Amino acid sequence: MLPIVKVAMPPKDLLMPALENVLYSGMLAEGETVYKFEEAFARHYGLQHVLAMSSGTAALHAALTLAGVGPGDEVISTPMTAEPTNTSVLYCGANVIWADVDPTSGNMDPDSVKSLVTPKTKAILCVHYAGYPARLSELRAIADQHGIALIEDCAHALAAEYKGQPIGSIGDFSIFSFQAIKHMTTVDGGVLVLKDPANITKAKKFRWFGMLKGVPRTEIDITSIGYKYNMSNVTAAIGLVQLDRIDEVVNRYIDNGRYYDVALSSVPGVDFARVENDVKSSYWLYTMLCDDSNAIEKALIANGVSASKLHRPNSYHSIFANSQRELPGLGDFYKKLLHIPCGWWVSDAERCHIVEIISKG
């Protein structure tokens, strides 16, 4: 079965020497390798103030906390995402307020967001679902108008661009994930991107028990809660090797995604996710919108091609029962949604075969 997602690892002859150097260096935890990875990632993607974390979820918890989100506050978020996006809000003791989604993309609808801002709102948490950038200009304007933070969850959107700017550079805080099946993996891990350098010290303390690395324990006074959220040198070593080849990997997603956009544009009953002009998706999941998604899913699976909706809207979970509200855009999007294989492992022949199956269906 041709999978929807697949782990991408560098060749052994490149990865293993780098791992051995770290494993037998005597320094496995956070150290110089982590700091080199932070610098390399920031440079590669045109970002500033990057801190490596143990996961994208840890980075998101940090972003929310640094944005001042606490018990009783409200965070306007999207239900169309992986669950950690919104369970992170609960970590802070805050309430999730669901924005409806744009049915043409699955991303947060800025018009819905406008109607939900209250004096309790501390942040807007947007997800670039499946690698398709959200409408950031509008979301940035809403956040600025009300003096609240805009947080970008870029877990799906490595290397995407928004009107000439790298994804992750527009929010007050942004996070990326290097979990196993993302564009780039470090087995697990993530980064936190900070717009304001004044938050760097606070973020470093947050990821390490409320303490700063490098300061003798006997001289430290802990003044705020922190967690075990740091990245290790072992994980960072994988990340450094990955960065040397990541463009080739991601470009294949993009090439396959653009092929599908053209090939499916004339198929009756089938559409695909749309973004604004001058916005570039990185197509982590190719997103089709089908009049009969169930029938096409069955046809693809019968022909050896994985296809599914992959995610369950977070608003369906009992843990978010207090956040329930009508979300017609989400209903429309989720009914039509279907993801198909789009990554580096999909050959020219296979993507052509997939389009043939969909066209016949």
Secondary structure as a PSIPRED ss2 file (coil, helix, strand):
# PSIPRED VFORMAT (PSIPRED V4.0)

   1 M C   1.000  0.000  0.000
   2 L E   0.000  0.000  1.000
   3 P C   1.000  0.000  0.000
   4 I C   1.000  0.000  0.000
   5 V C   1.000  0.000  0.000
   6 K C   1.000  0.000  0.000
   7 V C   1.000  0.000  0.000
   8 A C   1.000  0.000  0.000
   9 M C   1.000  0.000  0.000
  10 P C   1.000  0.000  0.000
  11 P C   1.000  0.000  0.000
  12 K H   0.000  1.000  0.000
  13 D H   0.000  1.000  0.000
  14 L H   0.000  1.000  0.000
  15 L H   0.000  1.000  0.000
  16 M H   0.000  1.000  0.000
  17 P H   0.000  1.000  0.000
  18 A H   0.000  1.000  0.000
  19 L H   0.000  1.000  0.000
  20 E H   0.000  1.000  0.000
  21 N H   0.000  1.000  0.000
  22 V H   0.000  1.000  0.000
  23 L H   0.000  1.000  0.000
  24 Y C   1.000  0.000  0.000
  25 S C   1.000  0.000  0.000
  26 G C   1.000  0.000  0.000
  27 M C   1.000  0.000  0.000
  28 L C   1.000  0.000  0.000
  29 A C   1.000  0.000  0.000
  30 E C   1.000  0.000  0.000
  31 G C   1.000  0.000  0.000
  32 E H   0.000  1.000  0.000
  33 T H   0.000  1.000  0.000
  34 V H   0.000  1.000  0.000
  35 Y H   0.000  1.000  0.000
  36 K H   0.000  1.000  0.000
  37 F H   0.000  1.000  0.000
  38 E H   0.000  1.000  0.000
  39 E H   0.000  1.000  0.000
  40 A H   0.000  1.000  0.000
  41 F H   0.000  1.000  0.000
  42 A H   0.000  1.000  0.000
  43 R H   0.000  1.000  0.000
  44 H H   0.000  1.000  0.000
  45 Y H   0.000  1.000  0.000
  46 G C   1.000  0.000  0.000
  47 L C   1.000  0.000  0.000
  48 Q C   1.000  0.000  0.000
  49 H C   1.000  0.000  0.000
  50 V E   0.000  0.000  1.000
  51 L E   0.000  0.000  1.000
  52 A E   0.000  0.000  1.000
  53 M E   0.000  0.000  1.000
  54 S C   1.000  0.000  0.000
  55 S C   1.000  0.000  0.000
  56 G H   0.000  1.000  0.000
  57 T H   0.000  1.000  0.000
  58 A H   0.000  1.000  0.000
  59 A H   0.000  1.000  0.000
  60 L H   0.000  1.000  0.000
  61 H H   0.000  1.000  0.000
  62 A H   0.000  1.000  0.000
  63 A H   0.000  1.000  0.000
  64 L H   0.000  1.000  0.000
  65 T H   0.000  1.000  0.000
  66 L H   0.000  1.000  0.000
  67 A C   1.000  0.000  0.000
  68 G C   1.000  0.000  0.000
  69 V C   1.000  0.000  0.000
  70 G C   1.000  0.000  0.000
  71 P C   1.000  0.000  0.000
  72 G C   1.000  0.000  0.000
  73 D C   1.000  0.000  0.000
  74 E E   0.000  0.000  1.000
  75 V E   0.000  0.000  1.000
  76 I E   0.000  0.000  1.000
  77 S E   0.000  0.000  1.000
  78 T C   1.000  0.000  0.000
  79 P C   1.000  0.000  0.000
  80 M C   1.000  0.000  0.000
  81 T C   1.000  0.000  0.000
  82 A C   1.000  0.000  0.000
  83 E C   1.000  0.000  0.000
  84 P H   0.000  1.000  0.000
  85 T H   0.000  1.000  0.000
  86 N H   0.000  1.000  0.000
  87 T H   0.000  1.000  0.000
  88 S H   0.000  1.000  0.000
  89 V H   0.000  1.000  0.000
  90 L H   0.000  1.000  0.000
  91 Y H   0.000  1.000  0.000
  92 C C   1.000  0.000  0.000
  93 G C   1.000  0.000  0.000
  94 A C   1.000  0.000  0.000
  95 N E   0.000  0.000  1.000
  96 V E   0.000  0.000  1.000
  97 I E   0.000  0.000  1.000
  98 W E   0.000  0.000  1.000
  99 A C   1.000  0.000  0.000
 100 D C   1.000  0.000  0.000
 101 V E   0.000  0.000  1.000
 102 D C   1.000  0.000  0.000
 103 P C   1.000  0.000  0.000
 104 T C   1.000  0.000  0.000
 105 S C   1.000  0.000  0.000
 106 G C   1.000  0.000  0.000
 107 N C   1.000  0.000  0.000
 108 M E   0.000  0.000  1.000
 109 D C   1.000  0.000  0.000
 110 P H   0.000  1.000  0.000
 111 D H   0.000  1.000  0.000
 112 S H   0.000  1.000  0.000
 113 V H   0.000  1.000  0.000
 114 K H   0.000  1.000  0.000
 115 S C   1.000  0.000  0.000
 116 L C   1.000  0.000  0.000
 117 V C   1.000  0.000  0.000
 118 T C   1.000  0.000  0.000
 119 P C   1.000  0.000  0.000
 120 K C   1.000  0.000  0.000
 121 T E   0.000  0.000  1.000
 122 K E   0.000  0.000  1.000
 123 A E   0.000  0.000  1.000
 124 I E   0.000  0.000  1.000
 125 L E   0.000  0.000  1.000
 126 C E   0.000  0.000  1.000
 127 V E   0.000  0.000  1.000
 128 H C   1.000  0.000  0.000
 129 Y H   0.000  1.000  0.000
 130 A H   0.000  1.000  0.000
 131 G H   0.000  1.000  0.000
 132 Y C   1.000  0.000  0.000
 133 P C   1.000  0.000  0.000
 134 A C   1.000  0.000  0.000
 135 R C   1.000  0.000  0.000
 136 L H   0.000  1.000  0.000
 137 S H   0.000  1.000  0.000
 138 E H   0.000  1.000  0.000
 139 L H   0.000  1.000  0.000
 140 R H   0.000  1.000  0.000
 141 A H   0.000  1.000  0.000
 142 I H   0.000  1.000  0.000
 143 A H   0.000  1.000  0.000
 144 D H   0.000  1.000  0.000
 145 Q H   0.000  1.000  0.000
 146 H H   0.000  1.000  0.000
 147 G C   1.000  0.000  0.000
 148 I C   1.000  0.000  0.000
 149 A E   0.000  0.000  1.000
 150 L E   0.000  0.000  1.000
 151 I E   0.000  0.000  1.000
 152 E E   0.000  0.000  1.000
 153 D E   0.000  0.000  1.000
 154 C C   1.000  0.000  0.000
 155 A C   1.000  0.000  0.000
 156 H C   1.000  0.000  0.000
 157 A C   1.000  0.000  0.000
 158 L C   1.000  0.000  0.000
 159 A C   1.000  0.000  0.000
 160 A C   1.000  0.000  0.000
 161 E E   0.000  0.000  1.000
 162 Y E   0.000  0.000  1.000
 163 K C   1.000  0.000  0.000
 164 G C   1.000  0.000  0.000
 165 Q E   0.000  0.000  1.000
 166 P E   0.000  0.000  1.000
 167 I C   1.000  0.000  0.000
 168 G C   1.000  0.000  0.000
 169 S C   1.000  0.000  0.000
 170 I C   1.000  0.000  0.000
 171 G C   1.000  0.000  0.000
 172 D C   1.000  0.000  0.000
 173 F E   0.000  0.000  1.000
 174 S E   0.000  0.000  1.000
 175 I E   0.000  0.000  1.000
 176 F E   0.000  0.000  1.000
 177 S E   0.000  0.000  1.000
 178 F C   1.000  0.000  0.000
 179 Q C   1.000  0.000  0.000
 180 A C   1.000  0.000  0.000
 181 I C   1.000  0.000  0.000
 182 K C   1.000  0.000  0.000
 183 H C   1.000  0.000  0.000
 184 M C   1.000  0.000  0.000
 185 T C   1.000  0.000  0.000
 186 T C   1.000  0.000  0.000
 187 V C   1.000  0.000  0.000
 188 D C   1.000  0.000  0.000
 189 G C   1.000  0.000  0.000
 190 G E   0.000  0.000  1.000
 191 V E   0.000  0.000  1.000
 192 L E   0.000  0.000  1.000
 193 V E   0.000  0.000  1.000
 194 L E   0.000  0.000  1.000
 195 K C   1.000  0.000  0.000
 196 D C   1.000  0.000  0.000
 197 P H   0.000  1.000  0.000
 198 A H   0.000  1.000  0.000
 199 N H   0.000  1.000  0.000
 200 I H   0.000  1.000  0.000
 201 T H   0.000  1.000  0.000
 202 K H   0.000  1.000  0.000
 203 A H   0.000  1.000  0.000
 204 K H   0.000  1.000  0.000
 205 K H   0.000  1.000  0.000
 206 F H   0.000  1.000  0.000
 207 R C   1.000  0.000  0.000
 208 W E   0.000  0.000  1.000
 209 F C   1.000  0.000  0.000
 210 G C   1.000  0.000  0.000
 211 M C   1.000  0.000  0.000
 212 L C   1.000  0.000  0.000
 213 K C   1.000  0.000  0.000
 214 G C   1.000  0.000  0.000
 215 V C   1.000  0.000  0.000
 216 P C   1.000  0.000  0.000
 217 R H   0.000  1.000  0.000
 218 T H   0.000  1.000  0.000
 219 E H   0.000  1.000  0.000
 220 I C   1.000  0.000  0.000
 221 D C   1.000  0.000  0.000
 222 I C   1.000  0.000  0.000
 223 T C   1.000  0.000  0.000
 224 S C   1.000  0.000  0.000
 225 I C   1.000  0.000  0.000
 226 G C   1.000  0.000  0.000
 227 Y C   1.000  0.000  0.000
 228 K E   0.000  0.000  1.000
 229 Y C   1.000  0.000  0.000
 230 N E   0.000  0.000  1.000
 231 M C   1.000  0.000  0.000
 232 S C   1.000  0.000  0.000
 233 N H   0.000  1.000  0.000
 234 V H   0.000  1.000  0.000
 235 T H   0.000  1.000  0.000
 236 A H   0.000  1.000  0.000
 237 A H   0.000  1.000  0.000
 238 I H   0.000  1.000  0.000
 239 G H   0.000  1.000  0.000
 240 L H   0.000  1.000  0.000
 241 V H   0.000  1.000  0.000
 242 Q H   0.000  1.000  0.000
 243 L H   0.000  1.000  0.000
 244 D C   1.000  0.000  0.000
 245 R C   1.000  0.000  0.000
 246 I H   0.000  1.000  0.000
 247 D H   0.000  1.000  0.000
 248 E H   0.000  1.000  0.000
 249 V H   0.000  1.000  0.000
 250 V H   0.000  1.000  0.000
 251 N H   0.000  1.000  0.000
 252 R H   0.000  1.000  0.000
 253 Y H   0.000  1.000  0.000
 254 I H   0.000  1.000  0.000
 255 D H   0.000  1.000  0.000
 256 N H   0.000  1.000  0.000
 257 G H   0.000  1.000  0.000
 258 R H   0.000  1.000  0.000
 259 Y H   0.000  1.000  0.000
 260 Y H   0.000  1.000  0.000
 261 D H   0.000  1.000  0.000
 262 V H   0.000  1.000  0.000
 263 A H   0.000  1.000  0.000
 264 L C   1.000  0.000  0.000
 265 S C   1.000  0.000  0.000
 266 S C   1.000  0.000  0.000
 267 V C   1.000  0.000  0.000
 268 P C   1.000  0.000  0.000
 269 G C   1.000  0.000  0.000
 270 V E   0.000  0.000  1.000
 271 D E   0.000  0.000  1.000
 272 F E   0.000  0.000  1.000
 273 A C   1.000  0.000  0.000
 274 R C   1.000  0.000  0.000
 275 V C   1.000  0.000  0.000
 276 E C   1.000  0.000  0.000
 277 N C   1.000  0.000  0.000
 278 D C   1.000  0.000  0.000
 279 V E   0.000  0.000  1.000
 280 K E   0.000  0.000  1.000
 281 S C   1.000  0.000  0.000
 282 S C   1.000  0.000  0.000
 283 Y C   1.000  0.000  0.000
 284 W C   1.000  0.000  0.000
 285 L C   1.000  0.000  0.000
 286 Y E   0.000  0.000  1.000
 287 T E   0.000  0.000  1.000
 288 M E   0.000  0.000  1.000
 289 L E   0.000  0.000  1.000
 290 C E   0.000  0.000  1.000
 291 D C   1.000  0.000  0.000
 292 D C   1.000  0.000  0.000
 293 S H   0.000  1.000  0.000
 294 N H   0.000  1.000  0.000
 295 A H   0.000  1.000  0.000
 296 I H   0.000  1.000  0.000
 297 E H   0.000  1.000  0.000
 298 K H   0.000  1.000  0.000
 299 A H   0.000  1.000  0.000
 300 L H   0.000  1.000  0.000
 301 I H   0.000  1.000  0.000
 302 A H   0.000  1.000  0.000
 303 N C   1.000  0.000  0.000
 304 G C   1.000  0.000  0.000
 305 V E   0.000  0.000  1.000
 306 S C   1.000  0.000  0.000
 307 A C   1.000  0.000  0.000
 308 S E   0.000  0.000  1.000
 309 K C   1.000  0.000  0.000
 310 L C   1.000  0.000  0.000
 311 H C   1.000  0.000  0.000
 312 R C   1.000  0.000  0.000
 313 P C   1.000  0.000  0.000
 314 N H   0.000  1.000  0.000
 315 S H   0.000  1.000  0.000
 316 Y H   0.000  1.000  0.000
 317 H C   1.000  0.000  0.000
 318 S H   0.000  1.000  0.000
 319 I H   0.000  1.000  0.000
 320 F H   0.000  1.000  0.000
 321 A H   0.000  1.000  0.000
 322 N H   0.000  1.000  0.000
 323 S H   0.000  1.000  0.000
 324 Q C   1.000  0.000  0.000
 325 R C   1.000  0.000  0.000
 326 E C   1.000  0.000  0.000
 327 L C   1.000  0.000  0.000
 328 P H   0.000  1.000  0.000
 329 G H   0.000  1.000  0.000
 330 L H   0.000  1.000  0.000
 331 G H   0.000  1.000  0.000
 332 D H   0.000  1.000  0.000
 333 F H   0.000  1.000  0.000
 334 Y H   0.000  1.000  0.000
 335 K H   0.000  1.000  0.000
 336 K H   0.000  1.000  0.000
 337 L E   0.000  0.000  1.000
 338 L E   0.000  0.000  1.000
 339 H E   0.000  0.000  1.000
 340 I E   0.000  0.000  1.000
 341 P C   1.000  0.000  0.000
 342 C C   1.000  0.000  0.000
 343 G C   1.000  0.000  0.000
 344 W C   1.000  0.000  0.000
 345 W C   1.000  0.000  0.000
 346 V C   1.000  0.000  0.000
 347 S C   1.000  0.000  0.000
 348 D H   0.000  1.000  0.000
 349 A H   0.000  1.000  0.000
 350 E H   0.000  1.000  0.000
 351 R H   0.000  1.000  0.000
 352 C H   0.000  1.000  0.000
 353 H H   0.000  1.000  0.000
 354 I H   0.000  1.000  0.000
 355 V H   0.000  1.000  0.000
 356 E H   0.000  1.000  0.000
 357 I H   0.000  1.000  0.000
 358 I H   0.000  1.000  0.000
 359 S H   0.000  1.000  0.000
 360 K H   0.000  1.000  0.000
 361 G C   1.000  0.000  0.000
